[in-house]
Amino acid sequence: MGTFSIWHWLIVLLIVVMVFGTKKLKNIGADLGGAVKGFKDGVKDGGASADDKTMPPAGQVSGTADASKTTIDVEAKQKS
C-alpha cells in the first residue's frame, strides 16, 4: 500500500489524457518550457556586470531625436 505500481501511474495518465486531451497537454508543456527558458534568461541577465547598462530599460525611450516618432500617446476611457 505504500508504493504505487506502474499500472496505477498508467491509469492516472489515461484519466488525465481523457480529461484534458492531448492538445491541451501539449500547450501546457510548451507554456511551461517557455516559462523555464524565460526564467533562465532572466537569471543570466541578472548576473550581468554594471558595464552592460548602456541600453535603456525595456519600455523606456532613450533621449534621441527620434523619440517623438516612437512614443505613442493614448488616453484611457471608461465604459459607460
C-alpha positions as CSV (number, residue, x, y, z in Angstrom):
1,M,0.0,0.0,0.0
2,G,3.0,2.3,0.4
3,T,4.1,2.5,-3.2
4,F,2.2,2.7,-6.5
5,S,2.9,0.2,-9.3
6,I,3.3,1.1,-12.9
7,W,-0.3,0.2,-13.5
8,H,-1.5,2.8,-11.1
9,W,0.5,5.5,-12.9
10,L,-0.7,4.4,-16.3
11,I,-4.4,4.6,-15.2
12,V,-3.8,8.1,-13.8
13,L,-2.1,9.1,-17.1
14,L,-5.0,7.7,-19.1
15,I,-7.5,9.6,-17.0
16,V,-5.6,12.9,-17.3
17,V,-5.4,12.5,-21.1
18,M,-9.1,11.8,-21.2
19,V,-10.0,14.8,-19.1
20,F,-7.6,17.4,-20.7
21,G,-6.9,16.0,-24.2
22,T,-3.6,15.7,-25.9
23,K,-3.7,19.2,-27.5
24,K,-4.3,20.9,-24.2
25,L,-1.5,18.9,-22.5
26,K,0.9,19.8,-25.4
27,N,0.1,23.5,-25.0
28,I,0.7,23.3,-21.2
29,G,4.0,21.6,-21.9
30,A,5.0,24.3,-24.4
31,D,4.0,27.1,-22.0
32,L,5.9,25.5,-19.1
33,G,9.0,25.2,-21.3
34,G,8.8,28.8,-22.4
35,A,8.5,29.9,-18.7
36,V,11.5,27.9,-17.7
37,K,13.5,29.4,-20.7
38,G,12.4,32.9,-19.7
39,F,13.4,32.3,-16.1
40,K,16.9,31.0,-17.2
41,D,17.4,34.1,-19.4
42,G,16.3,36.4,-16.6
43,V,18.8,34.8,-14.2
44,K,21.5,35.0,-16.8
45,D,20.8,38.7,-17.5
46,G,20.5,39.5,-13.7
47,G,24.1,38.4,-13.2
48,A,25.4,40.8,-15.9
49,S,28.0,43.4,-15.0
50,A,27.3,47.1,-14.4
51,D,29.1,47.9,-17.7
52,D,26.2,46.4,-19.7
53,K,23.8,49.1,-18.6
54,T,24.3,51.3,-21.7
55,M,20.8,50.3,-23.1
56,P,17.7,51.9,-21.6
57,P,15.3,49.6,-19.7
58,A,12.6,47.9,-21.8
59,G,9.6,50.2,-22.3
60,Q,11.5,53.4,-22.0
61,V,12.6,55.6,-24.9
62,S,16.1,56.9,-24.9
63,G,16.8,60.6,-25.3
64,T,17.3,60.6,-29.1
65,A,15.8,62.9,-31.7
66,D,13.5,60.0,-32.9
67,A,11.9,59.7,-29.5
68,S,8.8,61.6,-30.7
69,K,8.3,59.2,-33.6
70,T,8.4,56.1,-31.4
71,T,6.2,57.5,-28.5
72,I,2.5,56.8,-28.6
73,D,0.2,59.0,-26.6
74,V,-3.0,57.2,-25.5
75,E,-5.9,58.1,-23.3
76,A,-7.9,55.6,-21.3
77,K,-11.7,55.9,-21.5
78,Q,-14.2,54.4,-19.1
79,K,-17.1,52.3,-20.3
80,S,-20.5,53.7,-19.5
